[in-house]
């Protein structure tokens, strides 16, 4: 048995152990006593839009804890998910690779046509959890996984503990016992009570892990199912925001505007239940950070906050949030589908309240966390990621020409198969059905209202050529079937 297979076996055997003997030995060994490595808490929120928190522009949702985190760390204004739907972005964080390279270009469980895709993250990928665990970190995954069936769950991908992570893309319900019909969260531990709210329960389990592993180093990856559908919040919060919405003055424009046939996008943030879900996520962030402070480890803990794709604003029925001033939302490669609220707090290194406008993406977390921990980079693994440490230390820009996207699928938001590239201020979108392109200057036109492709044909050709070369390098799969005009078979695809 080689070292890689041994580590896989160890991860399986220790699936529900916070403090196994081997993990304890690694954490207290000579190497770690000589250098105190930082702990990591990674918050990944599902479907949270760029402007869904106060520090990124929301005046309706209440997020005091997330806003405080932004004041303590660095806020990234131009941070991107590697895809406009969940599973590909989640894989990009774990593996440090573009979804096109991994072959996971669709939310797992979504339609396999017109483009086939991988339905799990391969065990051969050395995840960030495995890389940290190999150096003595205790690792816990809590919440949504959605990267494959049982043999590909978090406990097989470098996590000592898996709570709530299975093949589910969304919970049947956010209220205990978290099941409906034959569907249920398979990896939730026993316990709970009538009326218990899933976001709160996942936070409770996370606090237990922190208590048990306060001597560190540890990685807590808290991947909330919220604010994904079903849109359900605690009744008292729904009532609170319903009353708040009723006190708001009437808007000058319509609440929804058409974007494609029967598809509309929401223009206003005022959905009571969705607002309550956002507040519960914010309370979770506050509780975890308070626990770090109580345990005396906050000053040695890196806190990362991110979303997996844009907010759900564009569907065949009412979407729960608005991404304005960004265009469209989840499922699209316009900014509303891929630009995310991202924050990194690194005590003693990042200047509190710092702002970064450098374009970054979800593949970058892997090398960043390794460098933060003082560990060797693994460039053959996180081949598409770039360490953000220079940005966090205020030492210049990244040596990267462009960021790319590849979504060769239809989506229930109305989006059609497409790809995109951002190089500097310019972003190009290519539609795979007919090869048409759109070009935008994001510095001057963040809402992508003014297509410059005809006015700047040379720039459009340059970016299109870059996108084509990148797809060839990734060996990206392209749509195999003829274009579709009927979206009836795709209208449920927003669930990913």
Rosetta blueprint (number, residue, H / E / L):
1 X L
2 X L
3 X H
4 X H
5 X H
6 X H
7 X H
8 X H
9 X H
10 X H
11 X H
12 X H
13 X H
14 X L
15 X L
16 X E
17 X L
18 X L
19 X L
20 X L
21 X H
22 X H
23 X H
24 X H
25 X H
26 X H
27 X H
28 X L
29 X L
30 X H
31 X H
32 X H
33 X H
34 X H
35 X L
36 X L
37 X L
38 X L
39 X E
40 X E
41 X E
42 X E
43 X E
44 X E
45 X E
46 X L
47 X L
48 X L
49 X L
50 X L
51 X L
52 X L
53 X L
54 X H
55 X H
56 X H
57 X L
58 X L
59 X L
60 X L
61 X L
62 X L
63 X L
64 X H
65 X H
66 X H
67 X H
68 X H
69 X H
70 X H
71 X H
72 X H
73 X L
74 X E
75 X E
76 X E
77 X E
78 X E
79 X E
80 X E
81 X L
82 X L
83 X L
84 X L
85 X L
86 X H
87 X H
88 X H
89 X H
90 X H
91 X H
92 X H
93 X H
94 X H
95 X H
96 X L
97 X L
98 X L
99 X H
100 X H
101 X H
102 X H
103 X L
104 X L
105 X L
106 X L
107 X L
108 X L
109 X L
110 X L
111 X L
112 X L
113 X L
114 X L
115 X L
116 X L
117 X L
118 X L
119 X L
120 X L
121 X L
122 X L
123 X L
124 X L
125 X L
126 X L
127 X L
128 X H
129 X H
130 X H
131 X H
132 X H
133 X H
134 X L
135 X L
136 X L
137 X L
138 X E
139 X E
140 X E
141 X E
142 X E
143 X E
144 X L
145 X L
146 X L
147 X L
148 X L
149 X L
150 X H
151 X H
152 X H
153 X L
154 X H
155 X H
156 X H
157 X L
158 X L
159 X L
160 X L
161 X E
162 X E
163 X E
164 X L
165 X L
166 X L
167 X L
168 X L
169 X L
170 X L
171 X L
172 X L
173 X L
174 X L
175 X E
176 X L
177 X L
178 X L
179 X E
180 X E
181 X L
182 X L
183 X E
184 X E
185 X L
186 X L
187 X L
188 X L
189 X L
190 X L
191 X L
192 X L
193 X L
194 X L
195 X L
196 X L
197 X E
198 X H
199 X H
200 X H
201 X H
202 X H
203 X H
204 X H
205 X H
206 X H
207 X H
208 X H
209 X H
210 X H
211 X H
212 X H
213 X L
214 X L
215 X L
216 X L
217 X L
218 X E
219 X E
220 X E
221 X E
222 X E
223 X E
224 X L
225 X L
226 X L
227 X L
228 X L
229 X L
230 X L
231 X L
232 X L
233 X L
234 X L
235 X H
236 X H
237 X H
238 X H
239 X H
240 X H
241 X H
242 X H
243 X H
244 X H
245 X H
246 X H
247 X H
248 X L
249 X L
250 X L
251 X L
252 X L
253 X L
254 X L
255 X L
256 X E
257 X E
258 X E
259 X E
260 X E
261 X L
262 X L
263 X E
264 X E
265 X E
266 X E
267 X L
268 X L
269 X L
270 X L
271 X L
272 X H
273 X H
274 X H
275 X H
276 X H
277 X H
278 X H
279 X H
280 X H
281 X H
282 X H
283 X H
284 X H
285 X H
286 X H
287 X H
288 X H
289 X H
290 X H
291 X H
292 X H
293 X H
294 X H
295 X L
296 X L
297 X L
298 X H
299 X H
300 X H
301 X E
302 X E
303 X E
304 X E
305 X E
306 X E
307 X E
308 X L
309 X L
310 X L
311 X L
312 X L
313 X L
314 X E
315 X E
316 X L
317 X L
318 X L
319 X L
320 X L
321 X L
322 X L
323 X L
324 X L
325 X L
326 X L
327 X L
328 X L
329 X L
330 X L
331 X L
332 X L
333 X L
334 X L
335 X H
336 X H
337 X H
338 X H
339 X E
340 X E
341 X E
342 X E
343 X E
344 X E
345 X E
346 X L
347 X L
348 X L
349 X L
350 X L
351 X L
352 X L
353 X L
354 X E
355 X E
356 X E
357 X L
358 X L
359 X L
360 X E
361 X E
362 X L
363 X L
364 X H
365 X H
366 X H
367 X H
368 X H
369 X H
370 X H
371 X H
372 X H
373 X L
374 X L
375 X L
376 X L
377 X L
378 X L
379 X L
380 X L
381 X L
382 X L
383 X L
384 X L
385 X L
386 X L
387 X L
388 X L
389 X H
390 X H
391 X H
392 X H
393 X L
394 X L
395 X L
396 X L
397 X L
398 X L
399 X L
400 X L
401 X L
402 X L
403 X E
404 X E
405 X E
406 X E
407 X E
408 X L
409 X L
410 X L
411 X L
412 X L
413 X L
414 X L
415 X L
416 X L
417 X L
418 X E
419 X E
420 X E
421 X E
422 X E
423 X E
424 X L
425 X L
426 X E
427 X E
428 X E
429 X E
430 X E
431 X E
432 X L
433 X L
434 X L
435 X L
436 X L
437 X E
438 X E
439 X E
440 X E
441 X E
442 X L
443 X L
444 X L
445 X L
446 X L
447 X L
448 X L
449 X L
450 X L
451 X L
452 X L
453 X L
454 X L
455 X L
456 X L
457 X H
458 X H
459 X H
460 X H
461 X H
462 X H
463 X H
464 X H
465 X H
466 X H
467 X H
468 X H
469 X H
470 X H
471 X H
472 X H
473 X H
474 X H
475 X L
476 X L
477 X L
478 X L
479 X L
480 X L
481 X L
482 X L
483 X L
484 X L
485 X L
486 X L
487 X L
488 X H
489 X H
490 X H
491 X L
492 X L
493 X H
494 X H
495 X H
496 X L
